[in-house]
Amino acid sequence: MLTELAVRDLGIIADLRLVLGPGMTAFTGETGAGKTLLVQAIALLLGGRADPVLVRSGAGEALVEGRFEMGGREVVLARAVPAAGRSRAYLDGRMVPVAALAEAAAGLVDLHGQHASQSLLSPAAQRAALDATGVDLAPLREARRRLAAVDRALAALGGDDRAVAREADLLGYQVEEIAAAGLHDPAEDVALAAEEDRLAGAAAHREAAAAALEQLAGDGGAGDSLAAAVGAVAGRGPLAVVERRMRDLAAEAADVATELRLAAEGLEDDPERLEAVRARRARLRELCRKYGDSLAEVVAFGARAAARLTELASSRERAEALAAERSAAAAAVAQAEAAVRAARTAAAPRLAAAVAARLGELAMDGARLEVAVGGRVPGDDGPGDEGPGDEGPGDDVVFLLAANRGEAPLPLAKVASGGELARTMLALRLALQEATGGAAGGPPTVVFDEVDAGIGGRAARAVGRSLAALAGPDRQVLVVTHLPQVASFADHQVAVGKHDAGGRVVARAEAVAGHARVVELSRMLSGSQASATAQGHAEELLARAAADRTGGGGTPPC
């Protein structure tokens, strides 16, 4: 709730600071004293339009700060409005966009009256309000959770059935092609290259071997020369080592000659084998082009493809099981949605009747509230407001009001005046509070402006009693009022007035209690603070309000 409000250089407010508490607080004062400026200050914290005309004459900018406590956590909102230029927004001391300020404030304050920061005007909030009267969304949430889980499992399988079938067909072809090649030796391509070279050049190889053999073992060849050299040094002691080496060379030459002869004899033309080798090499090159830079990589690719093919086979079975599970989950969602729709349809007239009963007490005799569930709403030209946190089957839930007897009901924001709208919201929150066993829902701070417009007497007391009933230890109700009957029900009262300071009018606000509060109420009753009769009436108002609140379980106003 709002625990502290500081306003500087806003209209006739020079520098004002208020400390606020739980329960109901009434802001009272003469017309033009500055009560509306306090509401405008709160509206600025909610992200409302920042008009430079609000800046106090002579000041560079207006500044509004609000300290909130919610769930043991403190939040500080601030808004600076310069006399020229764009406004600035702050959240806990950090600069933020105005939209971020509005988002943070939406869970803290609801403002009802001539301003637009009213959460219950949103279709999503109206749907949530209807659901709070006893619509059980748990089965639908669980059914949707299960359907989402099945959809995630299906997505994790790797696409739809057609995509899986296409991948399986491709993998099957690849595995079969690699298996049909019969790859057993990763070095087969190297051996085949050598064999092709031998077969393709058999004639040339034979001619080369014959020429080498002639040079080595023919008449006058290297063999004869070595024999003559050995004979020249044979028996000469100093040359014995050289003789042995030359004999070894001669023996080696003879062996080489034998190998050349055998190699030449083994080099035969085999065109069929050569064609087979060339065909095999072409096939291996094609496999490497498709599946890897070497035969080892091709074999590894084939193993991976076979494993994936096995996985797809099992995933197809899993997909079939999940498809059946999804059909059941979707049916469960549809059944749960139908149950929610039926529950909303049943709850709508009960909530409407409860609000209508409250409206009669708040000077809106003949007013009728309807809660439309699903379908096109009269006067609503746009689509439903389905936000990311919405619950239910997508039903449009809209509150419609006929403010006067005989009128057709239309959406709240389109038919109600400021005072009518504020009182309708008050009636709605009270009805929700009763339906939910004391939890009215919505932000912990509720501001009502113009809630007492055009009423008086008994209706004013009913409005005051209703505002007090809405307030409590965990809910703060701030109300701007001109009626002493309403103000008398407040736990706290803040008197707003203005005075001259340095030749200028300055607004001031101070909490009043005890006799000071009686004096302020007497001013509201008769226009005179010193009238003993008016003060007696003021004391009577406070006593009657205290009796009403105590009898209703509330606490007497101070």
N, C-alpha and C positions, 0 to 999 in steps of 0.2 A: 504494500500500500504506500501511498504518498506520505512520507514523513516530514519532508521539508520542501518548501517552495520559495525560491528567491527570484525577484523580478526587479530589473533595473531599466530605467529610461524607456518604459513602455507607456505611451499615451501620457496621462497625468500621473503615472506612478514614477517617482524619482528613484527610490530605493526601498524595497519592501521585502521582508522575510517573514514567512509563516511556518510555525512548527505544528504539524497536524497529527492526529491520532486515529485509532479505529473508531467504529461506530458512525453516527450521523453528525455531520457538521453543517450548520446553516450559515450562509453568507448573507448578511442583511445590510441595508443602507438605503439612503435616498437614491432616486434615479439620477444617473450621471456621476455617482460617487466613485465608481471604478469596479463594481462587482463584475460587470461583463468583461473588463480587462483581465481579471483573474481567470475567467473561463477561457479567454483568448490566449492567455499565457500557457494554460494547460494544453489547449489545442495546438499551439506551436510545438510543444514537446511531443505531440502525437504525429508530427509531420505535416500539420496544417499549413495553408498558404501563408507565406510571409509577406505582408504588405508593408513597404517602407513608410507608408503614411502613419503606421502605428508608432514609429520611433518618436520619442519625446523631442519637441522642438529644441534645437540647439545641440542635441546629442549626436555623436557619431554613429551609434548603434544601440539597439535594445538587446538585452540579454536576459534569458529565462533559464533557470536551472531547477531541476527537480531531483530529489533524493528518494528512492523507492526501496522498500524492503519486501522481499518475497522469498519465502521458504528459507529464511536464515541468510539469504544472500542480499547484498546491497548493490543497487544499480543507480548510476547517476546519468541523467539525460540533460542535455543543454542545447540551446538554440540561440544563435546570434543573428540579429536582423539589422543589417547596416542601412543607413539612410539612403545609400546608393550602392547598387550592386547586388550580388546573390547572397542569400543567407547561408550560414554555416551550421552544421550539426555535429554534436559530440556525444559519444557513448563511452562512459567511464573514462573521460579525459582524452579519448582518442577521436580524431576527426573521422567522420563517417559520412556517406551520402545520406541525404534526407530520407530516402527510401529505407535505408538500414535503421535509421532512428524510428521511423514509423513501424517497422517490423518488430523492433524491440519493445516499443510502447504498446503495441496491440495486445500483448499479454498482460499489461499492467493496468491500463485505464480504458474504460468505456465512457464515452461522452454522449449524453442524450439531450436533445434540444434542437436548436437551430443549426448546430454544427453537424458535420457529416461523418465524424469518427465513431460510428456505431456498428459494433461487430454483428449485432443481431439483424442488421439489414441485409447481410450476405446470405444467399441461399444455402451455402455450405454450413454456416453457423445456425441457420434455421433448421436445417436437417439434423444437426447435432443436438439442438435443443429439443426437437421432437423425440429423438432417440433416447435422450436423457430421462424421458418420462416412463421408460420401462421396455424399450425395444432392445432385445438381446442380439447383439451383433457377433458374439463369440463364435457360434457355429459357422457363420458366414466367413469370418476371418480365418478360421481353421480350414474350411473348405478351399478358400482361395490360396492359403499357404500351401496346402497339399498340391493343388493344381500347378502353382508356380514351381514347386519342387520337381514335379514330373516334367514340366516344360524344360527346366534346366537340365535334367537328366537326358532328355531327348536331344537337346542342343549339344550336349557334351559328346554324343555318339558320332558327331561329324556330319551333319547335314540331313537332308530328307532322304526318303527311300530311293528316289531316282539318282541322287548324287552318290549314294552308297553303292547302288547297282553299277553305275558307270565306273566307279573306282575299282570295284571287284572285277569287272570284265577286263579292265586294263591290266590289273595286277595278274589276273589269271593268264592272260596272253604273255606277259613278260616272264612269269615263272616257267610257263611251258616252253617258251623259246629258249631260255637259258638251259633248262633241263635237257631239251632235245639236242643241244650242242655237245653234250657229254664232256664237259670240262673236268678233267681229272688232274692235269699237270699245268700249273700256272706258268711254266716255262715252255709250253708247247709251241707258242708262236716263234720263239727263238730257234728251236730245233727245226721247225718247218722252213724258216728262212734259209738256214744252212742247206737243207735238203734241196730246196728249189734252186739254189745257186749251183749245187753239184749236178743236178739233172739238166738244168737249162744249158750248162756249158760243158757237157760231157765230151764232145768232139774236140773243142778247143783245149780242154784239160788233157786229153790223150796226146794231142800234138805237142803240147808243152812238155809232158812227161817224156815223150820219145826224144825230143830235142835235148832235154837235160840228161837223159840216159846216154845219148850219143856223145855228149861232151864229157860225161863221167867215165863210161866204160867202153867207148868205141876205140878203133885204131888211132893211136896218137892222142888219145884223150887224157883226162886227168889221172886215170888209173895207171896207164903206161908211164906217164911222167913220174908218178910217185914210185913205181917199181924201179925205174932207172936211177932215181935219186938214192933209194935205199942201197942199190948195188954199188953206187959210187963211194959210199962211206962205210960199207960193211967191213968189219974187222979192224977198224982204226979206233984204237983205245980212246984217244982224246975226244972222239966224236960219238962215243957209245950212247950218250944220253940223247943226242940229236937223232941217232939211228933209231932208238926205241920209239921216239915220238913220231918219226916218219912212218915206221911200221904200223903204229896205232892209226895214223891218218889213212894209210892204205887200206887197213881192215875196215875202218869206218866208211870209207868211200865204197868199198865193196858192198857193205850192208845197205847203204843208201841206194846204191844201184839196184839191189834186189828189191827194196821197197818201192822204188820208182816203177820197176817192171810190174810188180804185183798191183800197184795202184792203177797203172795204165790199163792193165788187163781187166780190172774191176769197174772201170768207167765205161758203162754200156748205155746206150740210148734207151729211155723208157717213157715214151710220150704219154701213155695212159697215167702212169704214176705222177708225171710232172703236172698233168691237168688236174689230178686229184689234189695234189699239194697246193696248187694255186687256188683251187676252189675252197679248200679248207681255210687257207690264209685269208681269203676274202670274207668268209663267214665270220672268222674271229675278229677281223677289223670292224665289221659291221656291229658286232656285239660291243666292242670297245667304244665305238662311236655313240652307241645308245646308253650304255650302262657304266662306263668307267674307262680310265686311261690305261688299265692293264687287265689281264685276265683274272688276277687276284681280286681286283675291284669289281669285276663283273660277277664273280662267284659270290662276293659279299653282298652285292645288290640283290642277287637272286635269293639269298637267305633272308634278307630283310623283307623283300616283297612277299615271300612265302609266309613269314610270320604275320605280316599285316593282313594277308588274305585270310589267314586263320582267325585273326582278331575280328575282321569284318563279318565272317561267317557267324561268329558268336554274337557280335553286336546286332546283326540282323534279327537273331532270335530275341535279343534283349529289346530291340526296338519294337518288335511285334507285341512283347509283353507290356512294354511301356505304353504303346498305343491303346491297348485295351484298358490299362490303368488310367490313362488320360480321359478316355470316354467316361469311365466311372466317376473320376474327379470332376469333370465338367458337369456331369449330371447332378453331382452333389452340390456344386456351386449354384446351379440353376434352382435346385430345390431350396437351398438356403436363402437365395435371393427372393424367391417367391414367399418364403416365410417372413423375411424382413419386410417385404412390401405389404403383406397382409397385416403384420403387426403395426406398421406405420399407419396404414389405412384405418385400423381400429383405434389407434391412439390419437389420431388427428382430431376427431370430434370431441374427445374428452378434454384435450388441451384447450381447444377453442372455447368450449363451454366454461372451463375454469377461468380463462382470461376474460371472457365476456362478463362473467359474474363480478370480477374485480373492476372491470371498466365501469360498470354501473355505479360502484362506490366512488369512482374517481371523476364524477361529473361528466360522464360520457354515456348517459342513458340512451338507449336505442342503438348504441354502437355494436357492431357485430364483427367478430374475428373468425375467419375461416382458415383452415390449414389445408392447402391443396397438395396432394401427393401424386406426382407423375402427370404427364400430359401438358398441353399448352396452357399457360396461365393467362387470364385476361389482362391486357395491358402490358404484357411482357413480350417485347419484340426480339429479344436476344436469346442465345442458347443458355442452357443450364450452367451453373457455376460448379464445375467438377474440379476441385482442387486436388493436389497430390495426396492430401491426407484424408480425402473423402471416404466414407464407409457406405456400404450398401450397394444395391443393384443399379446405381445410376439414376435413382428417382430424383426428380425435381421436387423439392419440398419448399413451398413458398407460403408465407403468411400474408393473408389478404385482409384488409380492413374496410368496412363500411362505417365511416365515422358518424353517419347520421341515418336515422330510420328511413327506409325506402331507397337508399342508394345501393348501387351494385358494388360489391367488394373488389378492391384493386390492391396491388402490391403496396406494402406499407410506405415505402419511400415515395410513392407517387400520389398518395391521397391525403396524407396526414400533415396538419400544420405542426409548427414546432411544439406547442403545448400538447396537442393531441398525440403526437409521436412520442414525446417524453412520457406521458401518462400510459400510453399503450405499452411501452417498454417496461415501465414500472409494473404494470399489471402482469405482463408476461413473465418477468423475473420472479414475481411473487408466486405466480402459478407454478413455475418450475421449481421454486424453492419448496413449495408444499408437496409437489409430485415426487421430488427427490429426497424428501425427508430432511430438509434444511439446507441442502447444497444448491444454491441458486445458479451455480456455474458462472462462467465468464471471468473477466479480470477482477482482482480484489478491490480495485477502486472504481466506483461508479460516480459520474458527475451528472447531475440533472440541472438543466437550465430551462427556464420557461415552463417547468412542470406545473406551475400553478396559474398559468396564463388564463384569464377569463373565468376564474372560479372564485368562490368565497364561501363563508359560512360553514355549513355541515360538510360540504365537499372538500373544503380546505382542510378540515380536521381529518377527513378520511385519507387525503393525500399525505398529510403529516404522519398519521398512524402507519400508513403503508411504507413510507420511506424509512421510518424507524424500525419496522418489522424486517425490512430488507437488510438493514445494517446489523452489525454484530462484531464480536471480537476479531473475526477473521475477514470482515468485509467493511470497507470504508465507503460511506455515502456522503458526497459533497453536494449540497443543493443551494442554488441561488434562489432566494425567495423574497417577495414583498409582503407576504402574509404572515402575521404573527401566529395564526393558528398552526401553520406549518412549522415555523421556527421553534415553537414551544416544544415540539417533540424531539428536538435535536439533543444529542449528548453534549455537543459543544456549539457555541455560537461565536461568529467572528463579525464584528461590526466594521463596516467599510464606510469611511467618510472622507471628506476633503477639507483642506484648510489652506490659508495663505502662508507662503514661505518665501520671503525675499521678493515679494511682489508677484509671485506666481502661484497658481493653484496646484496643490500636491495631494495625491491620494494617500490615505493611511488605513491600515487595518490592524485591529487588535482583538484578541480574544476577550469576551466579556463573560463574567460569571457572577453569581450572587446578586447583589443589589444592582450592579452595573448592567446585568442582563435584564433585570426588571425594567430599568430605565430605558434600555434600547427597545424592549417590547412595547413599552408605553408610547414611545415615539411612533412605532409602527401602527399602534392602535389609534392614536389621536393626533399625532403630529406634534405633541408636546411632551417633553421629557419630564417636566416638573408637575404635571397633573397628578394629584393624589388619586383621583378617580381612575385615571388610565393606569396608574401603577397597581391599583387594586385589581383592575381587570387583568393586567399582565400576570400578577401573582396567581390569580384564579386560573388563567390559561396554563401556567406551568404546573399547577397542582393537578388540574384535570388531565393534562398530558402524562404526568407522572403516574396518576392512578390508572390511566388506560394502558400505559406501557407495563406497569407492574402487574396489572391484571392479565395482560397478555404474555407475561413471562419476560418482559424487557426490563431495562434498568431505567430509573428516573433520570431525566435530564438534569445537568448541573445548573 
